[in-house]
Amino acid sequence: QVQLVESGGGLVQPGGSLRLSCAASGSIFSINAMGWYRQAPGKQRELVAVITNGVSTNYADSVKGRFTISRDNAKNTVYLQMNSLKPEDTAVYYCRARVTARAGDSAQYIYWGQGTQVTVSS
């Protein structure tokens, strides 16, 4: 079993910045990818950004140039630096990890964090 604990959400004014963190712990051999998703009220959950265990990243068009995803493999932690925040960025942000539990195990498992609220408002 793997636990993902997010932190860093809060209330910020338009144009401001926030940094989200997500730390993974538990039965982890390798984390193949970590990412951030968000869900606004009345909308479906959507991908924000993802990073593989290398350096490959992918961003939603709506956040390109404003958000940066990074990870610290030694700490099993992923970060999302959010700059130039807009009211439309308001949502619950969820961390997601794709994990291999044991060496030699080809299966990969998906885990989600509990979510952290980000509110952008003046």
C-alpha positions as CSV (number, residue, x, y, z in Angstrom):
1,Q,0.0,0.0,0.0
2,V,1.2,3.5,-0.8
3,Q,0.1,6.8,0.8
4,L,0.3,10.2,-0.9
5,V,0.2,13.3,1.3
6,E,-0.3,16.7,-0.3
7,S,0.4,20.1,1.1
8,G,0.7,23.7,0.0
9,G,-2.8,24.6,-1.0
10,G,-4.6,27.8,0.1
11,L,-6.1,31.1,-0.8
12,V,-4.1,33.4,-3.1
13,Q,-4.9,36.5,-5.1
14,P,-4.9,36.5,-8.9
15,G,-1.3,36.8,-10.2
16,G,0.0,35.1,-7.1
17,S,2.0,31.9,-6.6
18,L,1.7,28.7,-4.7
19,R,3.8,25.6,-4.4
20,L,2.2,22.2,-3.9
21,S,4.0,19.2,-2.6
22,C,3.1,15.5,-2.6
23,A,5.1,13.0,-0.7
24,A,4.7,9.2,-1.3
25,S,5.4,6.5,1.3
26,G,4.8,2.8,1.7
27,S,5.6,-0.2,-0.5
28,I,7.5,1.5,-3.2
29,F,10.2,0.0,-5.4
30,S,10.0,2.7,-8.0
31,I,7.6,5.6,-8.9
32,N,7.3,5.5,-12.7
33,A,5.3,8.7,-12.9
34,M,3.8,11.3,-10.7
35,G,1.3,14.0,-11.6
36,W,-1.2,16.6,-10.5
37,Y,-4.8,16.6,-11.5
38,R,-7.5,19.1,-10.5
39,Q,-11.3,19.2,-10.2
40,A,-13.3,22.3,-10.1
41,P,-16.9,22.3,-8.8
42,G,-19.2,20.8,-11.4
43,K,-16.4,19.7,-13.7
44,Q,-14.5,16.5,-14.4
45,R,-11.1,15.9,-13.0
46,E,-8.4,16.9,-15.5
47,L,-4.7,16.5,-15.9
48,V,-2.6,19.5,-14.9
49,A,1.0,18.2,-15.2
50,V,2.8,14.9,-15.1
51,I,6.5,13.9,-14.8
52,T,8.1,10.5,-15.4
53,N,10.9,9.0,-13.4
54,G,13.2,10.6,-16.0
55,V,12.9,14.2,-17.1
56,S,9.8,13.9,-19.3
57,T,7.0,16.3,-18.5
58,N,3.6,17.1,-19.9
59,Y,1.3,20.0,-19.1
60,A,-2.2,21.0,-19.8
61,D,-2.4,23.8,-22.4
62,S,-4.1,26.0,-19.8
63,V,-1.1,26.0,-17.5
64,K,1.9,25.9,-19.9
65,G,4.3,28.7,-19.1
66,R,2.8,29.3,-15.7
67,F,3.1,25.9,-13.8
68,T,6.3,23.8,-13.4
69,I,6.3,20.2,-12.2
70,S,9.4,18.7,-10.6
71,R,10.3,15.8,-8.5
72,D,12.9,14.7,-5.9
73,N,13.4,11.0,-6.4
74,A,15.3,10.5,-3.2
75,K,12.3,11.9,-1.2
76,N,9.6,10.3,-3.4
77,T,8.1,13.8,-3.7
78,V,6.6,15.8,-6.5
79,Y,6.1,19.5,-6.6
80,L,4.0,21.9,-8.5
81,Q,5.1,25.5,-8.7
82,M,2.1,27.6,-9.7
83,N,2.7,31.1,-10.9
84,S,0.5,33.8,-12.4
85,L,-2.5,32.1,-10.9
86,K,-5.9,32.9,-12.3
87,P,-9.4,32.5,-10.8
88,E,-10.0,29.6,-13.2
89,D,-7.2,27.7,-11.5
90,T,-9.4,27.4,-8.5
91,A,-10.0,23.7,-7.8
92,V,-9.1,20.7,-5.6
93,Y,-5.7,19.5,-6.7
94,Y,-4.9,15.8,-6.5
95,C,-1.6,14.1,-6.6
96,R,-1.4,10.8,-8.5
97,A,1.5,8.2,-8.6
98,R,2.1,5.2,-10.7
99,V,4.1,2.8,-8.6
100,T,6.0,-0.5,-9.0
101,A,5.8,-2.2,-5.6
102,R,8.6,-4.7,-5.8
103,A,11.7,-5.5,-7.8
104,G,10.8,-7.8,-10.7
105,D,7.1,-7.0,-10.4
106,S,5.7,-5.9,-13.8
107,A,2.5,-4.7,-12.3
108,Q,2.0,-1.0,-11.8
109,Y,-0.5,0.5,-9.3
110,I,-2.2,3.9,-9.3
111,Y,-2.6,5.8,-6.1
112,W,-4.3,9.2,-5.4
113,G,-3.8,11.7,-2.6
114,Q,-6.7,13.2,-0.6
115,G,-6.6,16.5,-2.4
116,T,-5.7,20.0,-1.5
117,Q,-7.8,23.1,-2.1
118,V,-6.4,26.0,-4.2
119,T,-8.6,29.1,-4.3
120,V,-7.6,32.1,-6.5
121,S,-9.7,35.1,-5.6
122,S,-9.3,38.8,-4.7
